[in-house]
Amino acid sequence: MFYVISLHLLLSNDPQILLEEASSAFQQDQHKEAIPKFEQAISLLNSQTDQKEIADASYKLGISYVRTARNQEAIESLQKAFTMHEQLGDTENSGFDLTILGYAYVNMSKYDEAVQTQEKA
């Protein structure tokens, strides 16, 4: 029994397993379940070596926040994703980040910010 619990604890701290579980929940529109897994995975990933994974996970986390009406958190996550994708030279994903960021601003009735964000995309 102890070994099963220990194995579960080890696996629950593996960012790759957490990302897989989060992505699976995300794809099934189970955003409330995906959020804590994305959050934990992002906190465990190494910001020096896993920038692309952090950026992509932050984007999906942002979408999950939008879909659960946690728009301020979505804005923070999507801004992080945008900054990282931009630093990586990933213009396609940077555009996706800005598109969803615009939706988050609209949801919060921040129309000027939404327009400015969409003009960048």
C-alpha positions as CSV (number, residue, x, y, z in Angstrom):
1,M,0.0,0.0,0.0
2,F,2.8,2.4,0.9
3,Y,4.5,1.8,-2.5
4,V,1.2,2.6,-4.3
5,I,0.8,5.8,-2.5
6,S,4.5,6.7,-3.0
7,L,4.3,6.0,-6.7
8,H,1.1,8.1,-7.0
9,L,2.9,11.0,-5.3
10,L,5.9,10.7,-7.6
11,L,3.7,10.6,-10.7
12,S,1.6,13.5,-9.5
13,N,4.8,15.6,-9.4
14,D,5.9,14.6,-12.9
15,P,5.2,17.7,-15.1
16,Q,4.9,15.6,-18.3
17,I,2.3,13.3,-16.8
18,L,0.4,16.3,-15.4
19,L,0.5,18.0,-18.9
20,E,-0.9,14.8,-20.5
21,E,-3.7,14.6,-17.9
22,A,-4.4,18.4,-18.2
23,S,-4.4,18.2,-22.0
24,S,-6.7,15.2,-22.0
25,A,-9.2,17.1,-19.7
26,F,-8.8,20.2,-21.9
27,Q,-9.6,18.3,-25.1
28,Q,-12.7,16.9,-23.4
29,D,-13.9,20.4,-22.4
30,Q,-13.3,19.5,-18.7
31,H,-11.7,22.9,-18.0
32,K,-12.2,22.9,-14.2
33,E,-10.3,19.6,-14.0
34,A,-7.6,20.8,-16.4
35,I,-6.8,24.0,-14.5
36,P,-5.1,22.6,-11.4
37,K,-3.1,20.2,-13.5
38,F,-1.9,22.9,-15.9
39,E,-1.0,25.1,-12.9
40,Q,1.0,22.4,-11.2
41,A,2.8,21.3,-14.3
42,I,3.8,24.9,-15.2
43,S,5.1,25.4,-11.7
44,L,7.2,22.2,-12.0
45,L,8.7,22.8,-15.4
46,N,12.1,24.4,-15.7
47,S,11.8,27.9,-17.1
48,Q,15.2,27.6,-18.8
49,T,14.8,24.3,-20.6
50,D,11.0,24.0,-21.0
51,Q,10.0,27.4,-22.4
52,K,7.9,26.1,-25.3
53,E,6.0,23.7,-23.0
54,I,5.4,26.4,-20.5
55,A,4.2,28.8,-23.2
56,D,1.9,26.2,-24.7
57,A,0.5,25.1,-21.3
58,S,0.0,28.7,-20.3
59,Y,-2.1,29.3,-23.5
60,K,-4.3,26.2,-22.7
61,L,-4.6,27.3,-19.1
62,G,-5.7,30.7,-20.3
63,I,-8.4,29.2,-22.5
64,S,-9.5,27.1,-19.6
65,Y,-9.8,30.2,-17.4
66,V,-11.8,31.9,-20.1
67,R,-14.2,28.9,-20.3
68,T,-14.7,29.0,-16.6
69,A,-15.2,32.8,-16.4
70,R,-11.9,33.4,-14.6
71,N,-11.0,36.2,-17.0
72,Q,-8.5,38.1,-14.9
73,E,-6.5,34.9,-14.4
74,A,-6.9,34.2,-18.2
75,I,-5.4,37.6,-19.0
76,E,-2.4,36.9,-16.8
77,S,-1.8,33.4,-18.2
78,L,-2.3,34.5,-21.8
79,Q,0.0,37.5,-21.4
80,K,2.7,35.1,-20.1
81,A,2.1,32.7,-23.0
82,F,2.3,35.6,-25.5
83,T,5.5,36.9,-24.0
84,M,7.1,33.5,-24.1
85,H,5.9,32.6,-27.6
86,E,7.1,36.0,-28.8
87,Q,10.6,35.4,-27.2
88,L,10.7,32.0,-28.9
89,G,9.9,33.6,-32.3
90,D,6.7,31.6,-32.5
91,T,4.5,34.1,-34.3
92,E,1.7,31.7,-35.0
93,N,1.1,30.9,-31.4
94,S,1.6,34.5,-30.4
95,G,-1.3,35.4,-32.6
96,F,-3.4,32.7,-31.0
97,D,-2.5,34.0,-27.5
98,L,-3.6,37.5,-28.5
99,T,-6.9,36.3,-30.0
100,I,-8.0,34.5,-26.8
101,L,-6.6,37.4,-24.7
102,G,-9.0,39.7,-26.7
103,Y,-11.9,37.4,-25.7
104,A,-11.0,37.7,-22.1
105,Y,-10.9,41.4,-22.3
106,V,-14.4,41.5,-23.9
107,N,-15.7,39.2,-21.2
108,M,-14.6,41.8,-18.7
109,S,-16.1,44.7,-20.7
110,K,-12.6,46.0,-21.4
111,Y,-13.3,46.9,-25.0
112,D,-10.4,49.3,-25.6
113,E,-7.9,46.6,-24.4
114,A,-9.7,44.0,-26.6
115,V,-9.4,46.2,-29.7
116,Q,-5.8,47.0,-29.0
117,T,-5.0,43.3,-28.5
118,Q,-6.8,42.3,-31.7
119,E,-4.9,44.9,-33.6
120,K,-1.6,43.3,-32.5
121,A,-2.8,39.9,-33.6
